[in-house]
Amino acid sequence: MSDPRFDQLAHVLVTHSTDLQKNEHVLIEAFDIPEDMIVALVRAAREVGAFPQVSTKRAKIHRELLLGAQKPGMEVTGSYEAFRMEKMDAYIGLRGTPNISELSDVSSNSMQIYENFWLKPVHYEIRVPNTKWVVLRWPSSSMAQLARKSTEAFESFYFDVCTLDYGKMAKAQKPLAELMRRTERVRLKGPGTDINFSISNIPVVECSGKRNIPDGECFTAPIRNSVEGEIRFNTSTLYRGTVFDNIYLKFERGKIVEAKCNNDIRLNEILDSDEGARYIGEFAIGFNPYITDPILDILFDEKIAGSFHFTPGQAYEEADNGNRSTVHWDMVMIQSPDFGEYWSPLNKNDVPVFWACGVTPQLSLQKSKLPLVYTHSPGYMFVTDLKENEYS
């Protein structure tokens, strides 16, 4: 028996995200997706009078193709994929895999061949600018583990967030979009971060389920050469099958002149893919109220309420600053207190207090060698010399 949530999601993707119309052609590209979900999409497309085309793929096979990627083979694959994409009015891409690191051992050279002769000509040059498209992940055990949820709980979360009222979201984001349109210059300041850039006269795009599911962001782009300063991201990111932590970028005249993280070599290999990879192609603010924690999946993480993302590489044509690249790497900064927030410098007589409950305080206290420390035994909470009746 088919899960009724499949039909609900298919309805959102067909009637809202791609707004399919009678006699339009739609490509349904499914990586490791249950057959019943693909069937639900085919039926939903037919219900509105559209013509569905289906391409089923497997991440394990895709990896094998990329491991041995060579220009002649990728050119042929890219050419027939491009031929098909040119016939499409819409595109629905569902991407599921039991292993988020499936492409981690594909070399940078092989990945660049794939991007230059398959990904870029098919998706960046045809699908993105010329079709009504939407892309989404499919829930898996690996995603549930990253979200620290049971498989069942994560699936419930997934369908709730993917089928929310995006019409209501479209109305709610209007004030933010208008503020961004009136803004000439942006400054972002926080721990390890002090960066500024201009977004003057760059279009602002409101996102409410028309391109990504889940959704919830407003994006624009900095003027290409205007970015100055440094930024340190507090959210891990997965790109080309590799997890990167604590990314630090330094900018001069828009260009990334220094890049560091837990894997400096791999990070700089990607940023050296082409000239545009060291310039920023997108600046966006996320606000999906159901997404509050990162799960190492960019389609979710970039929508975290209270976050922004800054993107080395390709700019979208809807908010175009002229930057072109085979790279489009959304890097996320979460600004909620749980992930660290910026505090102004201490005033002269302020006394800093470190509240270490549950954060391995013993080692910190031992190394800091403070003259006086208040602590507590488990279950007894804070200890002071004041009596209970002396508290106001």
N, C-alpha and C positions, 0 to 999 in steps of 0.2 A: 504494500500500500504506500502510495506517495505521501510524503510529508506535506501537509497543507501550507506550511511556511514557504515551501518551494514556489507554490503558485502565487503566494502573496508577494514574494521577492520578484518573481518574474513579471508580475503586473507593474511593480514600481519601475523596473528597468525598461520595460517596453513603453508604458504610457507616460512616465514622468522623465526618466533619465535620458532616453533617446527620442521620446515623443514620436514614435513610429507612426507613419501615415500609410494610407492605402497605396499599393503599388511600389512602395519603397523596398530596396534590397538591404538586408542586414546580415552581417557576418557575426556568427556566434563562435568565438574562439575559446575553447575550454581545455585548460591544463589540469588533468587529474581531478575531474569534476564528476560527481555521481550522474549516471545516465538519466535518472528521474528529473534532475534539475535541468538538464539540457532539453529533455522532452517538454518540461513546463515552459521553457523559453520559446521553443518552436511553436507550441500551441498558442502562447500569448501573442506571438508575432502574427500568426495566421488569423487570430481573432480580429485584429485591426486591419487585415487585408494586405499585410506586408509579405515579402518573399524571404524566408530565412535560409541562410547558407550555414553549414556547420563544419568546423574544423576541430577535431579532437586531437590533443597532444599529450605527451607524457614528459614530465620533467627529467626523468632518468634518461630517456632517449634524447631529449634536447641537449642534456649535458654531454652525451657521447658525441653528438654532432659537433658541438663546440670544441671539444677536446682536440679534434683533428681538423679544426677549421683552416681552410686555405682559400685564397682569393677566388680561384675559378669556381669552386663549389658554392661558396657563399654568394657569388654574383648570380649564378643560375637560380639558387633558392630565392634570393632577393627579387629577381626579375619576375618569377611566376607569382610570388606572394604579392608583389606590387601590382601585377596585372589584375589579380583578383580584387585587391583593395580599391583599385580605381573604379571598379564597377559598383562599389557599395555606397549607399546613402547613410548607413549607420553601422556601428561596431559595438558589440558587447563582449568584453574580455573578462573571463573568469579564470582566476589563477590560484590553483591549489597545489600543494605539495606536502608530503609528510616530513620533508627535510628542508628547512630554510637555508641550509648551507650546501645545497646540492651543487652549486656552481663554484664553490670555494677553491677547488683545485684546477679550475680553468685558467690558463696563463693569461697575463695581461695582453700579450700579443694576439692570442686566439680571440680573446674577447673584443679586442679592437677591430679585428677583421670582421667579426660578426656584426659589430655596431656600424661599421662603415658601409658594409655591402648588403645587410639585411635589415637591421633595426632602423637605421636612419632613413633610408629611402622608402621603406614601407610605412613606418609609423610616424616619424617626425615630419616627413615631407608630403605624405599623402593622408594617412588616417587622421592625425591631429588637426591639420588645417581644413580638411575637406569633408569630414564626416561628422555626424552626430554620434559621439562616442561616450562610453562609460566603461570604467575598469574597476574590478573589485577582486578581493581575495576570497578564498573559500575556507571555512573553519576546519582546523585540523588539530590533532593531538599536540603537535609541536607548538602551535599558536596558543593552545590552552595552557601548556606548560609555561610559556613566556609570560602569559597574563596571570599566572599563578592561580588558575581556576581549574576546576574539574572539567572534563570534556563536555559534560551535559550543561554545566553552568556557562561555559564559554559559548556554546552553541546558542543558548537562550540570549545571552548578551549580544551575540553577533546579529541574530535576526531582529532583535529589538532595535539595535542602532542602525541597521541597514534599511529598516522599513518604517522609520519614524516619519512624522509629518514634515516633509521637506518644504511644503508650501508655506507652513508657518515659519520655518527657519528663513525662507526667502524674505519674508516681511521683516523679521526681527533684525536682520543684518544690515538693513538700509542705513541706519545712523552711522555705523562704523564705516561703511563704504563711502558715505558722503564726507566724513571726516578725513579719510585717506585722500579723497579727491581734492580737498582744500589744502592738504599738507604739501609744503614745498620741500622741507628737509626733515629727516628723521635722525634722532640720536638715541642709541641703545647703550645703557650703562648698567653694569653689574659686576660681580666678582670675575676678574680676568677679562672683562669686556668693556670697551669704550669705543664705539664705532658710530660713524655718521655718514649719511649719504642723501642724495636728492632723489625724490620721486616725482618731481615737478613735471606735469604734462604727460606722464605715463598713465595709460588707462588703468582703472581699478576694476577687477572682475569679481563679481559676487558668485559664490559657489554654494549651491544647495541641492546637490544630487544629480546634476546634469553631466558631470564628467567623472566624478569618483563616487563610489559608495563604499563606506560611509563618507559623508561630506560635512562641511562646516568650516569654511575659510573665505577670506577676501584676499586676493593676491594682486600684486603689481610687480614692478621691477625697478631697481635703482638705475639712474642714468649711469651708463656703463663705466665711465671713468671717474665717478664721483665718490666711490667708497674709500674711506680713510679710517685707519685705526685697527683695532684688534678685537677678536671675539673668541671666547672659549665656550664650547657647547657642553651642556650638562646632561645630554641624552645620548645614549649609545645609538649607533646607526648601522644598518646592514646594507652593504652595497656590493654588488658582484659576488655575493656569497661569502663575504668577509665581514666580521663585526669590528667596528671601530669605536674606541672609547676616548673620551676627553680630548676631542679634536680642538686644536688651536690654530687660528688663521690670522695672519697679519696682512693688511692691505696698504698699498700705496698707489694712488691714482687709479683705483678700481681693480688693480691686479693683486692676486695672492702672491706675496713675495716670500712668505714663510708659512710652512704647514707642518704641524707636529701632532702626534697622538700616540697610542700604544703600538702602532704599526706604521712608522714614518715612511718606510720604503714603499709599501703598498699604497699608502695615501698619496704620495707624490707621483707614483707611477700613473695613477688615475688622473691626477691633476695635470700631468704632462701629456695626456692623450691627444690634445690639440690646443691651439692658442686660447680658444674660448673657455676651456675647462678651468682656467685660472681667473675668470671673471664671473660675476654674479648675474644670473638670468631670472631670478625670482625673489621677491620678498613677500611673505604672507603671514597673516594672523589667523590662528585657529580658535574655534569657539564651540565645538560640538559638546553639549552639556553632559552627554553620556560617556564621553571618553576623557578620562582623567589621569591615566597612568600609561607609560610606554610599554609596548609589547614587541619591539623590534620588527614592526611591520609599518612601513612608512605611510601606507594608505590610512592607517589608524593614527599613528603617532603625530603626523602633521596636522591632525584635526583636534588635538588635545586642547581642551578649554584652558585659556590662559597661556598659550604657547605662541611662538612665531617660528617660521623656518626661513632660512637663508640658503640660497641654492646655487652652488657653482655649476656653470654650464649653460645649456640651451635655454633661451627665453621662449615663452609662449607668444604666438603671433597676436593674441588678443591683448597682451600687455608687453609689447615688444620694445626692448631697448637695443636691438640690433645684434645681440650676442648669439653666436652660433657655435655649436659643439655637439659631439656625439654623447657627451655626458649631461645628465640632469640629475643632480644629487641633492635632495632635500635634507638639510641638516637642521635638527630641531633644538630649540631652547625652550625649556619649560620655566615659566616665571611664577609658579605658585609656591607658597612657603615651604611645602614638603620637599621641594627640589632646590631650595636655597633662594633667598631673595636679597636684594641689595639694601644694605643699611648705611646711612650717612655716617661719616667719621664721628667718633666719640667726642663729646664736649669735654671741657677741661676737668670737671669734677665727677664725670660719669664713672661708674664701676662696672666693668663687664662681668657677666655671670655665665658660666658654662653649665647648662643643665644636661647631664650625661646619662639620664636614665635609659637603659636599654641600648646604649651605644658603646658597648665595651669600655666603660669609664675607667676601670682600674688602671689599665696601662697608661691612659692619658694622664690620669692624676699622678701616677708615679713619676712619669717623665717630666711633668711640668714643675714638680717640687714646690707646690704652693705652700705658703706659711699656714693657711687655715682652709679647711675644706668641710662643708656640711654634706653628709651623706645619710643613708638609711639602710636598715636591714630589710630584706624582702617582706613585703606586706605591711611595713610600718611607715612607709612614705617619708615625707620631709621631717627633719628633726630641728627644732629651734629651742631657744631658752624662754620663749613666750608661752604663757598659759592660754588655753583655748578661749577663756572669757576676755582676753586682752585683744583679740582680733576684732576689728570693726566690721 
